[in-house]
Amino acid sequence: MVNKLIMICIDALRADVLFNRQEFCNKYQIKSQIVTPNLDWLLDRSLKLTKCINTSPYTTASHASIFTGYWPKNNSVKDFFKNSLTKKTIYDLLHDEGYETFFKTDFPFILGEHLGFKRGVDHYYIEDEIGALTDFSISKKNKFAFFHFADVHWPYGFHRLDDDNERTILKEFVTKESKANNIKLSNKCMPGPIETIREEQDLILEQNYRRVIDYYCDKKKYNTIMEWYANGVSRFDGGRFNKFIELLKQNGSFDDPETMIVVFADHGENWSDESYGHFNSCDLDVIRVPVLIHCSSIPKESMDKLVRTIDLVPTIMEYLNIKKLEKFDGVNLFRNDPKNSITQSYVSDFRELVSFFGETKENGNFLEGQISSFLLKEATVVGNEKLEIKYSNTGVVEYRKSSTIENGMEKVSNHSFENELGKYLTDYDQGLEKNDTAKVIAEKKILSEFKNLGYFGGKDEK
């Protein structure tokens, strides 16, 4: 009987990096070899969900759906940082069942108390996976631990600068790119939301890294950025993740018949004219996420049918033999075949978001629902067909895009799927507020859309 659960999120890990690596490398003309012995080891020993679709391109909303088993419209977290959870999470449910719970995150400000992610959590850790795993191993109770890693998220492979060597490597990279391309670097922190607390020198270094990204995005040199992303995946697997997996092996978790380990991503990563990394994107490369389930009683094979991230918790809860279940939006993926997925991407007002983050950080006050936002994009996948719709801030349709999915890759179709797939979006949107106010400005440039989200200052220094 399974009574120990470990969930591991590798933030921004694309599905095809695991399942269709050669296609990924060909698509972006990746020159360097992607070396991931630990991820490869897990692949060989796990059930692989190769066609899992998330609900949002943002870490917050995506995790909210994963942890609750509910669509964003029903758990209340559909934006980047606006409302707190209104549904019970897997932490609430397992804590009520007597489980000892552990939560480790690299993004404490957004995966923390403000949005309700600390409810039902006994032990909360920031960027300390070894400490969390050590404490988890010591506990003799039924137990659940979640580990969030942000190293594949940008700055690719450099989330945690553990020593001066890592800091030096990143600084030399930024300086080299600045000199080669005449990119203006900053010597002070710009305003904007942050995912975690950093010393000023590291914040400046990360913001300058993003200026390099901005330059290549403006030049549409997307393959170069994806090369850096691929290097970041290798750097993470060979460094921080390697230490973590080795400890999991040493404590016997992989061989324990009472332990289930679930590895997943919250969203992917893609650079194109319609996708700035993952922000405001409904590209398949962003909304399709890898899921691996390791358990001695589960076959080590590929499951290629459509599943959704909202199906993970309902499946896990039943597998843990916990009968008192919520009426989830998701289903047990071993017993049911979902018909369709829904993914939505919202844009927030940048100035309001910066002000909101500042007040929350300084005073600890969370003014729920106070940030303006509107639905920019939404998509649904049915079988091997995908429909995506983009809107203006007034709700006017800017485009409808029909695509087919072949070998894990999205290809624009000449045939419109709106009649067949549009009904799923229409049904989902019934009663959903898609435009909270008219104040949000839908800027045309992808870079400006990213700045609306608030990760960057939104303007250069004068």
C-alpha angles and dihedrals in degrees: 000000000000113000101151121071128187121184120189124191120196100195115228096003109152119226094228092056085069104028106026104021098153091052089049092051092046093048094056098028091240108194101184121074116251106227115193112153093162096050089044090052090053092047092058092051103042146070105256120217099199099177107045117144124202129215100233141015091230126089094228101049093038093053091045090059093044093050096044104033088227134116114256092251088060101040091044098232105107100129131061098261115348118098133028126235117282097182129070114263127216085262092059092046097047093042088056088053092056099261119149106233133210127187123188121179140172090205105054096162095060099024094048146074098313093069095033099258094131095061111118091011117133098183124027123191133186116211091332108113093154093055091045094048092047092053091044091053093052095053115099096197132091099280147185128200131183122197121193119195121190101183095104087051111083135308073061110235093349104086095120116035097203097175143010090264093064091044091050093050092052093044092050090050093052093045093049093051092045093054095042095050103026092245112171111233126203128233096198138049117269121216119266145102120295131202096215141007116274136173112257095252091055093046091052090047092051093047090051089050087056090051087059089051090049091054094052091043091053089050090048090236091147097153091061091055091047089052088058089047091053090049089051091055091054092045092052095046094049096045127026097011092049092059091048095049092046090055090049089053093047094052091050098242094137093053097041111108089204093059130085119192120195119190118189146146126236093215140342132239132246138162119209141117088284102036127058098194097300102320115121091352134137094177113139089240088062103037097042109081133184120245126187122185117195118190130134092236096050120082117248097235143109122274106200100177123108115274132164131222088243087067095064101078096043088051094047094047093054091045089054086055093240106154101185097085135172119238091256126195086222125071139217100275092207092061105028138050112215113221099212147356131226126209125178132184122202129195120215129206105263100214093047091047094052091048091046093051091048093053093044092051094046102040105019090234117141110201096200117216095003098122120089117234144158137199108262101174140003133181141183131199123207117176106314095336128095132190121195127185128191123201138193120234089266093054098257113146110245096182145346115211125193119196140173124222115227122174090342094308129113118233123183110245128217088216119080115231094188096109093048100038104023092077090067091057092044092052092047093049094054106125093357118136103228098172115039096183139352093241098089113099117216103214117199102226118084089224090056090050088054091050089051087063088061105237092122133039094258094227138049124248116267 
